[in-house]
Amino acid sequence: MFPNQVEKLSYDNGYELSVIKGPGTYSGPGTFEVAIITPQGKVLEPEGYVTPKRLEEIKEEVKKKGGT
């Protein structure tokens, strides 16, 4: 079984955010695995077991990267 991509966001600063959950991911009931992708395409270390509240915080952090 493959994980389910819940959301993939692209920001004006070139960063992307991938949110997945399901079998084979670091997620559980009500949590997600989140990866930040740099403008150069490098996937930063994923963060596992992210709560919805933390997910919103990560989205704001990524939006502000690169001075935008």
JOWOQUI-V96402 format. One line per field, one symbol per residue. phi: phi as a letter, one per 20 degrees, with the letter a starting at -180 (. if undefined). A space follows every 50 residues. Layout:
phi = ???
This chain:
phi = .dfdfeacdddgenfccddcbogndebbgmccdccddfgenfefgfddle fgffgfffgfffgefmmd
